[in-house]
Amino acid sequence: MAVAVITGSAGLIGAEAARLFAGKGLDIVGIDNDMRREFFGNEASTAWNRQRLETELKAYRHYDVDIRDQSAVADLFARYRASVAVVIHTAAQPSHDWAAQAPFVDFSINAGGTLNLLEASRQYCPNACFIFTSTNKVYGDTPNRLPLVEQPTRWELLDDHPYGRHGIDESMSIDQTMHSLFGASKVAADVLVQEYGRYFGMKTACFRGGCLTGPDHSGTQLHGFLAYLVKCAVTDTPYIVFGYRGKQVRDNIHSFDLVNAFWHFFEAPRAGEVYNIGGGRYCNCSMLEAIDKCQNLTGRKMRWSYSEANRTGDHIWWISDIRRFRTHYPGWSIRYDIDAILCEIFDAVSDRALRSEVV
């Protein structure tokens, strides 16, 4: 039986990938040691999602392995060898703010862990696809130099700009800009994944996502914009908007739509590819717009406040141009718009709160 090795398997994207690829007939080897709890506290733990995977998926086998442990990673890949058909690498330290507190930890996970996985793949399953969840933060602050126009509820890039109609494509430079330490560690990992594709001919792809979201996200203040916002709305928890007058724009992609893109790449892989991936012009919102939508869902005002200081390395405006991926894989399309995403998250968070589970 073909095996999918999924790192961060109890997280939002990892769990979605486990369900989809298991549904397609693959055995799942899940790697997750719940570092998210260490990063952000008990509220961000993914233990509940791991338990659900182990209960629901007969094809799922979990390994509590730290991807920084080169020997443990190599031993696991040596066990499965050529039966590994795809490696889906979603494990990461995902926060700008947290990275600045512990840069060695951040880099060892994001860059060192990725190198361990790439090398284990090259040694034991070189024909497998290697799919990496990179980030739009590899572009650093460069998007903030775009000629943005302030509108009543958002910053916007007008249609007459090359990125205006469709969003930012892969031609944007990742050089000569501030990335944050998190962004720098993800740049290192991103380039490594490309190099293993180009230098060794492995079937690798970097998916540079905007806001990845969905009902299974363990959202917290430092990571998980929409999930944490909805959680605050449902539980009447105060929410803080950081900078840019609350008009910063994010495109959002549902975890299913992203993982479905992974599946399309797996079916027809390429070497050393890079894709900007997100909701694009079809699915995006500003902070103010998202707050308004959450208030409509709950039927009450949110308790939110504004801090003038923006987060270092944060984008004022990001919308992904997804045409490159759609050109390579015309059978893929986005299923969820922003309202459908918010409704799913609202239902899931409300249900978990009702059952007194970790929200």
C-alpha positions in Angstrom: 0.0 0.0 0.0 1.3 3.5 -0.9 2.1 5.7 2.1 1.6 9.4 2.7 4.0 10.8 5.4 2.4 13.9 6.8 4.2 16.1 9.3 2.2 18.3 11.6 -0.5 15.7 11.0 -2.7 16.9 13.9 -2.7 20.5 12.7 -5.1 22.2 10.4 -3.5 21.3 7.1 -2.0 18.0 8.2 -5.3 16.6 9.5 -7.1 17.7 6.3 -4.4 16.1 4.2 -4.6 12.9 6.3 -8.4 12.6 5.7 -8.2 13.4 2.0 -5.3 11.1 1.1 -6.7 8.3 3.3 -9.9 8.7 1.4 -8.0 8.3 -1.8 -6.6 4.9 -0.6 -3.2 5.8 0.9 -2.0 4.7 4.3 -1.1 7.6 6.5 2.0 8.0 8.6 1.3 11.0 10.8 4.2 12.9 12.5 3.2 15.4 15.2 4.5 16.1 18.8 2.1 18.9 19.6 4.7 21.6 19.6 1.8 24.0 19.0 1.0 23.6 22.7 4.5 24.6 23.6 4.4 27.7 21.3 1.0 29.1 22.2 -0.3 27.3 25.3 -2.9 24.7 26.1 -5.6 26.5 24.0 -3.6 25.8 20.9 -3.0 22.1 21.5 -3.7 19.8 18.6 -4.2 16.7 20.8 -7.9 16.7 20.2 -7.4 16.5 16.5 -4.9 13.7 16.8 -7.4 11.7 18.8 -10.0 12.3 16.2 -7.7 11.1 13.4 -6.8 7.9 15.3 -10.5 7.2 16.0 -11.8 8.0 12.5 -9.1 6.8 10.1 -8.2 3.1 10.1 -5.3 3.9 7.7 -3.7 6.4 10.2 -0.7 5.6 12.3 0.8 8.3 14.5 4.4 8.9 15.5 5.3 11.4 18.2 8.6 12.4 16.4 10.3 15.8 16.6 11.4 16.7 13.0 14.5 18.3 14.4 15.7 14.8 15.5 17.7 13.7 12.4 18.1 10.1 13.6 14.5 9.6 14.5 13.4 11.0 11.1 15.8 8.8 9.2 14.7 5.7 11.2 11.1 6.4 10.4 11.7 6.8 6.7 14.0 3.7 6.6 11.0 1.7 8.0 8.8 2.6 5.1 11.3 3.3 2.3 9.9 3.1 -1.3 6.4 2.6 -0.1 6.3 6.3 0.7 4.6 7.9 -2.3 4.3 11.4 -0.9 5.7 13.6 1.9 3.4 16.4 2.9 5.4 18.7 5.2 3.1 21.0 7.2 4.9 21.1 10.6 6.4 24.5 11.5 6.9 27.2 14.0 4.4 29.6 12.5 4.6 32.9 14.4 6.6 36.1 13.7 6.4 37.1 17.4 7.3 33.7 18.8 10.3 33.4 16.5 11.8 36.6 17.8 11.7 35.2 21.3 13.5 31.9 20.4 15.3 32.3 17.0 17.4 29.1 17.4 14.3 27.0 18.1 12.4 28.6 15.2 15.2 28.1 12.7 15.9 24.5 13.9 12.3 23.6 13.3 11.5 25.5 10.1 14.8 25.1 8.3 16.6 22.2 10.0 13.5 20.1 10.3 12.8 20.6 6.6 16.4 19.6 5.7 16.1 16.4 7.8 12.9 15.5 5.9 14.3 16.3 2.5 17.4 14.3 3.1 15.5 11.3 4.5 13.3 11.4 1.4 16.3 11.5 -0.9 17.9 8.6 0.8 14.9 6.3 1.3 12.1 7.3 -1.1 13.6 9.6 -3.8 10.7 9.0 -6.2 8.2 10.3 -3.7 6.6 13.7 -4.1 7.6 16.3 -1.5 5.0 19.0 -0.8 6.0 21.8 1.4 3.6 24.3 3.0 5.7 27.5 2.6 4.3 31.0 3.2 3.8 34.3 1.6 6.1 35.7 4.3 9.0 34.6 2.1 8.4 37.9 0.2 9.0 39.9 3.4 7.9 43.5 3.5 8.0 43.9 -0.3 4.2 43.8 -0.7 4.0 46.8 1.7 5.8 48.9 -0.9 2.9 48.5 -3.3 0.9 51.7 -4.1 -2.1 50.8 -1.9 -5.1 53.0 -1.8 -7.1 53.4 1.5 -10.8 52.6 1.2 -13.5 52.8 3.8 -13.0 49.2 5.1 -9.8 48.1 3.4 -6.5 48.9 1.7 -6.7 48.0 -2.0 -4.5 47.8 -5.0 -6.2 49.2 -8.1 -6.7 47.3 -11.3 -4.2 49.3 -13.3 -1.3 47.9 -11.3 0.2 44.6 -12.6 -0.9 42.8 -9.4 -4.2 44.6 -9.1 -6.6 42.4 -11.0 -5.3 39.0 -10.0 -3.0 39.5 -7.0 0.7 38.9 -6.4 2.4 36.3 -8.5 5.7 34.4 -8.1 7.8 37.0 -9.9 7.9 39.2 -6.8 11.4 39.3 -5.3 12.2 37.7 -2.0 15.4 39.8 -1.6 16.3 43.2 -0.1 13.4 43.3 2.4 12.7 42.6 6.0 11.2 39.2 6.6 11.0 38.7 10.4 13.0 35.8 11.7 10.1 33.5 11.0 10.0 34.6 7.4 13.8 34.1 7.2 13.6 30.5 8.5 10.8 29.8 6.0 12.8 31.3 3.1 15.6 28.9 4.0 13.3 25.9 4.0 11.6 27.1 0.8 14.9 27.4 -1.1 16.0 24.0 0.2 12.8 22.4 -1.1 13.4 24.0 -4.5 17.0 23.0 -4.6 16.3 19.3 -3.9 13.9 19.5 -6.8 16.3 21.3 -9.2 19.6 19.7 -8.1 18.5 16.2 -7.3 15.6 16.0 -9.7 13.1 15.2 -6.9 9.4 16.0 -7.3 9.1 19.0 -5.0 6.7 21.9 -4.7 6.6 25.0 -2.4 3.0 26.2 -1.8 3.4 29.8 -0.6 0.1 30.3 1.2 -1.7 33.3 2.5 -4.1 32.7 5.4 -4.7 29.0 5.7 -7.9 28.4 7.6 -10.8 26.1 8.4 -12.9 24.6 11.2 -10.2 22.4 12.6 -7.8 25.2 13.2 -6.6 25.6 16.9 -6.5 29.4 16.5 -4.6 31.6 19.0 -3.7 35.2 19.2 -0.3 34.7 17.6 -1.4 32.5 14.8 -4.7 31.6 13.0 -6.4 34.9 12.1 -9.9 33.8 11.2 -10.1 30.8 13.6 -9.0 33.0 16.5 -11.3 35.8 15.5 -14.4 33.6 15.4 -13.4 32.0 18.7 -13.3 35.4 20.3 -16.6 36.3 18.8 -18.3 33.0 20.0 -16.8 33.2 23.5 -17.1 36.9 23.9 -13.3 37.2 24.4 -11.6 40.6 23.7 -9.8 40.8 20.4 -6.9 43.2 19.5 -6.4 44.5 16.0 -2.7 45.4 15.4 -2.1 48.4 13.1 -3.0 49.6 9.6 -6.3 50.9 10.9 -7.7 47.4 10.8 -7.9 47.6 7.0 -5.2 45.1 6.3 -6.3 42.6 3.7 -5.7 38.8 3.7 -6.8 36.2 1.2 -8.0 33.1 2.9 -8.0 29.5 1.6 -10.0 26.7 3.2 -7.8 23.7 4.3 -9.8 21.4 2.0 -9.1 23.6 -1.1 -5.3 23.7 -0.2 -5.1 20.0 0.3 -7.0 19.3 -2.8 -4.3 21.3 -4.6 -1.8 19.0 -3.0 -3.6 16.0 -4.4 -3.6 17.5 -8.0 0.1 18.0 -7.7 0.6 14.5 -6.4 -1.2 13.1 -9.4 1.0 15.0 -11.9 4.1 16.1 -10.1 6.8 18.5 -11.3 10.3 19.3 -10.0 11.3 22.3 -8.0 8.0 24.2 -8.4 6.8 27.3 -6.5 3.2 28.3 -6.3 1.5 31.3 -4.6 -1.7 29.7 -3.2 -4.6 31.3 -1.4 -8.2 32.5 -1.9 -7.1 35.1 -4.4 -9.6 37.6 -5.6 -12.3 35.0 -4.9 -11.9 34.8 -1.2 -10.4 37.6 0.8 -11.3 40.2 3.5 -9.9 42.9 5.7 -9.8 42.8 9.5 -12.7 45.2 9.7 -14.7 43.2 7.2 -14.1 40.0 9.0 -15.2 41.5 12.4 -18.4 42.7 10.8 -19.1 39.2 9.4 -18.4 37.6 12.8 -20.8 40.1 14.4 -23.5 39.1 11.9 -22.9 35.4 12.7 -23.2 35.8 16.5 -25.8 38.5 16.5 -23.8 40.7 18.9 -21.0 43.2 18.9 -17.5 41.9 19.3 -15.3 43.3 22.2 -12.4 44.4 20.1 -9.8 47.2 20.5 -7.1 48.7 18.3 -3.4 48.9 18.8 -1.6 51.4 16.6 1.6 49.3 16.5 1.5 46.7 13.7 3.3 43.4 13.9 6.8 43.4 12.6 6.9 41.7 9.2 3.1 41.9 8.8 1.5 42.5 5.4 -0.8 45.4 4.8 -2.3 43.7 1.7 -1.9 40.2 0.4 -3.9 38.6 -2.3 -2.4 35.6 -4.1 -2.3 35.3 -7.9 -3.2 31.6 -8.2 -3.1 31.5 -12.0 0.2 29.6 -12.3 -1.1 26.7 -10.3 -4.4 26.7 -12.2 -2.6 26.8 -15.5 -0.6 23.7 -14.5 -3.6 22.0 -12.9 -6.8 23.2 -14.6 -8.9 20.6 -12.9 -8.4 22.3 -9.5 -10.7 25.1 -8.3 -11.7 26.8 -5.1 -14.8 25.5 -3.4 -15.1 27.9 -0.4 -15.6 31.6 -0.3 -15.1 33.8 2.8 -18.7 33.4 4.0 -18.7 29.6 3.7 -15.4 29.5 5.6 -16.6 31.7 8.4 -19.9 29.7 8.7 -18.0 26.4 9.0 -15.6 27.8 11.6 -18.5 29.3 13.5 -20.4 26.0 13.6 -17.3 24.1 14.7 -16.2 26.5 17.4 -19.8 26.8 18.7 -20.1 23.0 18.9 -16.8 22.6 20.7 -17.7 25.3 23.2 -21.1 23.7 23.8 -19.4 20.4 24.5 -16.8 22.2 26.8 -13.9 21.0 24.6 -10.8 23.1 23.8 -12.1 25.8 21.5 
